[in-house]
Amino acid sequence: MKLITRDTDYAIRALCFIARRQKGLTSVSELVSVLGIPRPFLRKLLQTLNKKRLVKSYKGKGGGFRMARLPRKIIIADLMRIFQGPLKISEHVFKNSPCPERKVCKFKQKLDVIERYVVGELKRINLESIL
């Protein structure tokens, strides 16, 4: 089980790099060079971050990306939702259908407790805290 996907990991790395710059623009070429993320993959991530208004894109010669929000306002759990969908530890399915015992299943109840804890902790981590 992966808690953080490659998309989310790369997006966090790119945002941290851009945030450290504070002034000026960060080009895709610079991000590719420093972070080692494949260009087409990185461009897709940056387009998503721009669409979600986490970065601002500037086109043309000398263009690049700049933070659109303060790092303390960017929550890791939100980035995970953007790139991974809802934060779920277990869907609790049985043979591709919801478990028929899910309302009384003790295992599901324990997984729900763990999930609430993990999601709660992820909501407490902002980008600023990992810069």
Residue frames as a rotation matrix with the C-alpha (Angstrom) as fourth column:
MET 1
0.583 0.813 0.000 0.00
0.813 -0.583 0.000 0.00
0.000 0.000 -1.000 0.00
LYS 2
-0.588 -0.716 0.378 1.32
0.715 -0.678 -0.172 3.41
0.379 0.169 0.910 -0.96
LEU 3
0.100 0.589 -0.802 0.21
0.803 -0.524 -0.284 6.35
-0.587 -0.615 -0.526 1.09
ILE 4
0.254 -0.127 -0.959 1.86
-0.353 -0.935 0.030 8.92
-0.900 0.331 -0.282 -1.19
THR 5
0.749 0.041 0.661 1.86
0.547 0.525 -0.652 8.38
-0.374 0.850 0.371 -4.96
ARG 6
-0.293 -0.902 0.318 4.60
0.919 -0.175 0.352 9.48
-0.262 0.395 0.880 -7.31
ASP 7
0.034 0.388 0.921 2.41
0.636 -0.719 0.280 12.35
0.771 0.576 -0.271 -8.58
THR 8
0.930 0.368 0.008 1.92
0.210 -0.548 0.810 13.73
0.302 -0.751 -0.587 -5.08
ASP 9
0.449 -0.843 -0.296 5.58
0.678 0.105 0.728 13.27
-0.582 -0.527 0.619 -4.17
TYR 10
-0.402 -0.614 0.680 6.78
0.912 -0.337 0.234 15.09
0.086 0.714 0.695 -7.29
ALA 11
0.339 0.598 0.726 4.21
0.461 -0.778 0.426 17.87
0.820 0.191 -0.540 -6.82
ILE 12
0.939 -0.032 -0.342 5.39
0.316 -0.308 0.897 18.43
-0.134 -0.951 -0.280 -3.24
ARG 13
0.046 -0.999 -0.002 9.02
0.830 0.038 0.556 18.50
-0.555 -0.027 0.831 -4.37
ALA 14
-0.308 -0.108 0.945 8.25
0.809 -0.552 0.201 21.00
0.500 0.827 0.258 -7.15
LEU 15
0.685 0.629 0.368 6.22
0.316 -0.711 0.628 23.24
0.657 -0.314 -0.686 -4.82
CYS 16
0.725 -0.484 -0.489 8.99
0.513 -0.094 0.853 23.21
-0.459 -0.870 0.180 -2.20
PHE 17
-0.298 -0.886 0.357 11.57
0.916 -0.160 0.367 24.21
-0.267 0.436 0.859 -4.80
ILE 18
-0.099 0.345 0.933 9.38
0.609 -0.721 0.331 27.00
0.787 0.601 -0.138 -6.18
ALA 19
0.862 0.498 -0.092 8.53
0.352 -0.458 0.816 28.23
0.365 -0.736 -0.570 -2.66
ARG 20
0.355 -0.813 -0.461 12.21
0.776 -0.018 0.630 28.43
-0.521 -0.581 0.625 -1.68
ARG 21
-0.325 -0.478 0.816 12.83
0.890 -0.446 0.094 30.82
0.319 0.756 0.571 -4.59
GLN 22
-0.102 0.444 -0.890 10.50
0.720 -0.584 -0.374 33.43
-0.686 -0.679 -0.260 -3.04
LYS 23
0.269 0.162 -0.949 11.30
-0.389 -0.884 -0.261 35.97
-0.881 0.439 -0.175 -5.77
GLY 24
-0.542 -0.458 -0.705 11.49
-0.804 0.037 0.594 35.44
-0.246 0.888 -0.388 -9.48
LEU 25
0.590 0.754 -0.290 10.15
-0.807 0.536 -0.247 32.66
-0.031 0.380 0.925 -11.62
THR 26
-0.289 -0.599 0.747 11.12
-0.419 0.780 0.464 29.02
-0.861 -0.179 -0.477 -11.69
SER 27
-0.096 0.203 -0.975 11.32
-0.993 0.052 0.108 27.51
0.072 0.978 0.196 -15.16
VAL 28
0.901 0.423 0.100 10.33
-0.419 0.906 -0.060 23.99
-0.116 0.012 0.993 -16.08
SER 29
0.522 -0.780 -0.346 13.89
-0.050 0.377 -0.925 23.41
0.852 0.500 0.158 -17.33
GLU 30
-0.338 -0.648 0.682 15.28
-0.726 -0.282 -0.627 24.37
0.599 -0.708 -0.375 -13.93
LEU 31
0.284 0.539 0.793 12.87
-0.905 0.423 0.036 22.06
-0.316 -0.728 0.608 -12.13
VAL 32
0.954 0.045 -0.295 13.70
-0.185 0.865 -0.466 19.18
0.235 0.499 0.834 -14.49
SER 33
0.186 -0.980 -0.069 17.41
-0.205 0.030 -0.978 19.75
0.961 0.196 -0.196 -14.01
VAL 34
-0.461 -0.400 0.792 17.36
-0.792 -0.217 -0.570 20.04
0.400 -0.890 -0.217 -10.22
LEU 35
0.043 0.604 0.796 14.62
-0.876 0.406 -0.261 17.56
-0.481 -0.686 0.546 -9.34
GLY 36
-0.883 -0.469 -0.003 15.21
-0.402 0.753 0.521 15.01
-0.242 0.462 -0.853 -12.10
ILE 37
-0.080 0.928 0.364 11.50
0.074 0.370 -0.926 14.73
-0.994 -0.047 -0.098 -12.91
PRO 38
-0.573 -0.109 0.813 10.74
0.777 0.244 0.580 13.88
-0.262 0.964 -0.055 -16.56
ARG 39
-0.978 0.066 -0.197 9.65
-0.111 -0.968 0.225 17.05
-0.176 0.242 0.954 -18.40
PRO 40
-0.529 0.843 -0.095 6.27
-0.174 0.001 0.985 15.81
0.830 0.537 0.146 -19.76
PHE 41
-0.063 0.458 -0.887 5.35
0.815 0.536 0.219 14.42
0.576 -0.709 -0.407 -16.35
LEU 42
-0.628 -0.270 -0.730 6.37
0.690 -0.627 -0.361 17.63
-0.360 -0.730 0.580 -14.59
ARG 43
-0.951 0.299 0.073 4.47
-0.207 -0.796 0.568 19.82
0.228 0.526 0.819 -17.06
LYS 44
-0.204 0.916 -0.346 1.31
0.237 0.389 0.890 17.82
0.950 0.100 -0.297 -16.38
LEU 45
-0.096 0.107 -0.990 1.74
0.987 0.139 -0.081 18.26
0.128 -0.985 -0.119 -12.61
LEU 46
-0.847 -0.299 -0.439 2.40
0.375 -0.922 -0.094 22.00
-0.377 -0.244 0.894 -12.95
GLN 47
-0.728 0.667 0.158 -0.69
-0.142 -0.372 0.917 22.42
0.671 0.646 0.365 -15.15
THR 48
0.086 0.759 -0.646 -2.75
0.647 0.451 0.615 20.79
0.758 -0.471 -0.452 -12.42
LEU 49
-0.288 -0.280 -0.916 -1.17
0.923 -0.335 -0.188 22.97
-0.255 -0.899 0.355 -9.71
ASN 50
-0.999 -0.046 -0.004 -1.85
0.041 -0.934 0.354 26.05
-0.020 0.354 0.935 -11.86
LYS 51
-0.409 0.912 -0.039 -5.47
0.056 0.068 0.996 25.01
0.911 0.405 -0.079 -12.45
LYS 52
0.282 0.476 -0.833 -5.93
0.827 0.319 0.462 24.53
0.485 -0.820 -0.304 -8.68
ARG 53
0.648 -0.046 0.760 -4.39
-0.075 -0.997 0.003 28.00
0.758 -0.059 -0.650 -8.13
LEU 54
0.831 -0.477 -0.285 -1.45
0.443 0.260 0.858 26.77
-0.335 -0.839 0.428 -6.08
VAL 55
-0.410 -0.905 -0.113 1.07
0.574 -0.353 0.739 28.19
-0.709 0.238 0.664 -8.56
LYS 56
0.652 0.514 -0.558 0.77
-0.118 -0.658 -0.744 30.92
-0.749 0.551 -0.369 -11.14
SER 57
0.130 -0.544 0.829 2.04
0.845 0.498 0.194 30.33
-0.518 0.676 0.524 -14.65
TYR 58
0.389 -0.116 -0.914 3.80
-0.364 -0.931 -0.037 32.96
-0.846 0.348 -0.404 -16.76
LYS 59
0.666 -0.046 0.745 4.19
0.594 0.637 -0.491 32.18
-0.452 0.769 0.452 -20.46
GLY 60
0.950 -0.283 0.133 6.72
-0.067 -0.601 -0.797 33.30
0.306 0.748 -0.589 -23.00
LYS 61
0.128 -0.988 -0.089 10.45
0.346 0.129 -0.929 33.92
0.930 0.088 0.358 -22.95
GLY 62
-0.762 -0.487 0.426 11.61
-0.246 -0.392 -0.887 34.11
0.599 -0.781 0.179 -19.35
GLY 63
0.228 0.951 0.209 8.36
-0.712 0.017 0.702 32.55
0.664 -0.309 0.681 -18.20
GLY 64
-0.758 -0.434 -0.487 7.91
-0.014 0.757 -0.653 30.04
0.652 -0.489 -0.580 -15.47
PHE 65
0.274 0.852 -0.446 6.05
0.468 0.287 0.836 29.46
0.840 -0.437 -0.320 -12.24
ARG 66
-0.735 -0.342 0.585 5.62
-0.330 -0.574 -0.749 31.30
0.592 -0.744 0.309 -8.98
MET 67
-0.783 0.468 -0.411 3.71
0.620 0.523 -0.585 30.40
-0.059 -0.712 -0.699 -5.84
ALA 68
-0.376 0.752 0.542 0.08
0.055 -0.566 0.823 31.59
0.925 0.339 0.171 -5.89
ARG 69
0.807 0.590 0.042 -0.46
-0.043 -0.012 0.999 30.79
0.589 -0.808 0.015 -2.20
LEU 70
0.120 -0.735 0.667 1.67
-0.965 -0.245 -0.095 31.06
0.233 -0.632 -0.739 0.88
PRO 71
-0.502 -0.402 -0.766 3.33
-0.309 0.910 -0.275 27.75
0.808 0.099 -0.581 1.77
ARG 72
-0.965 0.148 0.215 1.59
-0.175 0.243 -0.954 27.71
-0.193 -0.959 -0.209 5.15
LYS 73
-0.125 0.982 -0.145 -1.77
-0.809 -0.185 -0.557 27.72
-0.574 0.048 0.817 3.32
ILE 74
0.098 0.087 -0.991 -0.94
-0.797 0.603 -0.026 24.60
0.596 0.793 0.128 1.27
ILE 75
0.190 0.110 0.976 -1.93
-0.836 0.540 0.102 21.48
-0.515 -0.835 0.194 3.17
ILE 76
-0.791 -0.600 -0.116 -0.39
-0.580 0.678 0.450 18.12
-0.192 0.424 -0.885 2.25
ALA 77
-0.492 0.692 0.528 -3.75
0.326 0.709 -0.625 16.34
-0.807 -0.135 -0.575 2.64
ASP 78
0.480 0.675 -0.561 -5.20
-0.253 -0.505 -0.825 18.71
-0.840 0.538 -0.071 0.02
LEU 79
-0.168 -0.629 -0.759 -2.36
-0.966 -0.049 0.255 17.91
-0.198 0.776 -0.599 -2.39
MET 80
-0.892 -0.131 0.433 -2.99
-0.127 0.991 0.039 14.22
-0.434 -0.020 -0.901 -1.85
ARG 81
0.021 0.981 0.195 -6.68
0.271 0.182 -0.945 14.68
-0.962 0.072 -0.262 -2.70
ILE 82
0.377 0.067 -0.924 -5.78
-0.714 -0.614 -0.336 16.62
-0.589 0.787 -0.184 -5.86
PHE 83
-0.252 -0.645 -0.722 -3.43
-0.957 0.277 0.087 13.93
0.144 0.712 -0.687 -7.17
GLN 84
-0.974 -0.201 -0.105 -4.81
-0.178 0.965 -0.194 10.77
0.141 -0.170 -0.975 -5.55
GLY 85
-0.144 0.981 -0.133 -8.49
-0.040 0.129 0.991 11.37
0.989 0.148 0.021 -4.91
PRO 86
0.669 0.500 0.550 -10.19
-0.538 -0.184 0.822 10.79
0.512 -0.846 0.147 -1.56
LEU 87
-0.456 -0.860 0.230 -7.90
-0.758 0.239 -0.607 9.73
0.467 -0.451 -0.761 1.29
LYS 88
0.712 0.690 0.133 -8.98
-0.684 0.636 0.357 6.20
0.162 -0.345 0.924 2.05
ILE 89
-0.369 -0.814 0.449 -6.97
-0.863 0.479 0.158 3.50
-0.344 -0.330 -0.879 3.76
SER 90
-0.936 0.112 0.334 -9.46
0.181 0.966 0.185 0.78
-0.302 0.233 -0.924 2.93
GLU 91
-0.543 0.807 -0.233 -12.59
-0.733 -0.320 0.601 0.63
0.410 0.497 0.765 0.84
HIS 92
-0.632 0.216 0.745 -13.36
-0.452 0.678 -0.580 -2.63
-0.630 -0.703 -0.331 2.64
VAL 93
0.184 0.640 -0.746 -14.54
-0.982 0.155 -0.110 -4.53
0.045 0.753 0.657 -0.41
PHE 94
-0.330 -0.174 0.928 -15.12
-0.303 0.950 0.070 -8.22
-0.894 -0.258 -0.366 -0.80
LYS 95
-0.382 0.092 0.919 -15.08
0.749 0.614 0.250 -9.74
-0.541 0.784 -0.304 -4.29
ASN 96
-0.870 -0.140 0.473 -15.32
0.424 -0.703 0.571 -6.26
0.253 0.697 0.671 -5.88
SER 97
0.158 0.937 0.310 -18.42
0.287 -0.344 0.894 -5.34
0.945 -0.052 -0.324 -3.84
PRO 98
-0.174 -0.180 0.968 -18.76
-0.783 -0.570 -0.247 -3.51
0.597 -0.801 -0.042 -0.54
CYS 99
-0.931 -0.218 -0.294 -18.40
0.005 0.795 -0.606 -5.91
0.366 -0.566 -0.739 2.35
PRO 100
-0.049 0.995 -0.083 -21.89
0.139 0.089 0.986 -7.06
0.989 0.036 -0.143 3.38
GLU 101
0.391 0.124 -0.912 -20.80
0.876 0.254 0.410 -6.87
0.282 -0.959 -0.009 7.04
ARG 102
-0.367 -0.740 0.564 -19.28
0.545 -0.662 -0.515 -3.37
0.754 0.119 0.646 6.85
LYS 103
0.219 0.509 0.832 -21.69
-0.388 -0.737 0.553 -1.82
0.895 -0.444 0.037 9.39
VAL 104
0.914 0.167 0.369 -20.79
-0.404 0.305 0.863 -4.35
0.031 -0.938 0.346 12.09
CYS 105
0.653 -0.716 -0.247 -17.33
0.443 0.626 -0.642 -5.47
0.614 0.310 0.726 10.94
LYS 106
0.835 -0.383 -0.394 -14.80
0.309 -0.266 0.913 -5.02
-0.455 -0.885 -0.104 13.76
PHE 107
-0.139 -0.928 0.345 -11.89
0.884 0.040 0.466 -4.90
-0.446 0.369 0.815 11.31
LYS 108
-0.009 0.236 0.972 -13.58
0.739 -0.653 0.166 -2.08
0.674 0.719 -0.168 9.34
GLN 109
0.925 0.381 -0.014 -14.16
0.274 -0.640 0.718 -0.18
0.265 -0.667 -0.696 12.59
LYS 110
0.456 -0.837 -0.302 -10.46
0.498 -0.040 0.866 -0.41
-0.737 -0.545 0.399 13.48
LEU 111
-0.335 -0.549 0.766 -9.45
0.941 -0.164 0.295 0.67
-0.036 0.820 0.571 9.97
ASP 112
0.452 0.589 0.670 -11.78
0.581 -0.764 0.281 3.66
0.677 0.262 -0.687 10.25
VAL 113
0.906 -0.190 -0.378 -10.05
0.263 -0.447 0.855 4.73
-0.331 -0.874 -0.356 13.49
ILE 114
-0.057 -0.989 0.135 -6.64
0.696 0.058 0.716 4.45
-0.716 0.135 0.685 11.83
GLU 115
-0.162 0.064 0.985 -7.87
0.924 -0.340 0.174 6.34
0.346 0.938 -0.005 8.77
ARG 116
0.834 0.508 0.216 -9.26
0.388 -0.818 0.425 9.23
0.393 -0.271 -0.879 10.86
TYR 117
0.639 -0.668 -0.382 -5.94
0.301 -0.239 0.923 9.47
-0.708 -0.705 0.048 12.72
VAL 118
-0.282 -0.807 0.519 -3.79
0.821 0.077 0.565 9.41
-0.496 0.586 0.641 9.57
VAL 119
0.076 0.383 0.921 -5.98
0.815 -0.556 0.163 11.92
0.574 0.738 -0.354 7.70
GLY 120
0.943 0.279 -0.183 -6.03
0.330 -0.700 0.634 14.17
0.049 -0.658 -0.751 10.77
GLU 121
0.286 -0.923 -0.259 -2.24
0.426 -0.119 0.897 14.14
-0.858 -0.366 0.359 10.95
LEU 122
-0.375 -0.409 0.832 -1.90
0.921 -0.061 0.385 14.84
-0.107 0.910 0.400 7.22
LYS 123
0.517 0.648 0.558 -4.22
0.665 -0.715 0.214 17.83
0.538 0.261 -0.801 7.57
ARG 124
0.868 -0.229 -0.440 -1.80
0.257 -0.552 0.793 19.27
-0.425 -0.802 -0.421 10.13
ILE 125
-0.146 -0.975 0.166 1.17
0.643 0.034 0.765 19.27
-0.751 0.218 0.623 7.72
ASN 126
0.891 0.352 -0.288 1.53
0.025 -0.669 -0.742 22.32
-0.454 0.654 -0.605 5.55
LEU 127
0.726 -0.620 0.297 4.15
0.484 0.155 -0.861 23.00
0.488 0.769 0.413 2.89
GLU 128
0.489 -0.542 0.683 5.91
-0.574 -0.790 -0.216 25.57
0.656 -0.287 -0.698 5.08
SER 129
0.663 -0.175 0.728 6.58
-0.655 0.336 0.677 22.93
-0.363 -0.926 0.108 7.75
ILE 130
0.679 -0.426 0.597 8.53
0.443 0.887 0.129 20.76
-0.585 0.177 0.792 5.32
LEU 131
0.899 -0.394 0.189 10.52
-0.061 -0.542 -0.838 23.48
0.433 0.742 -0.512 3.54
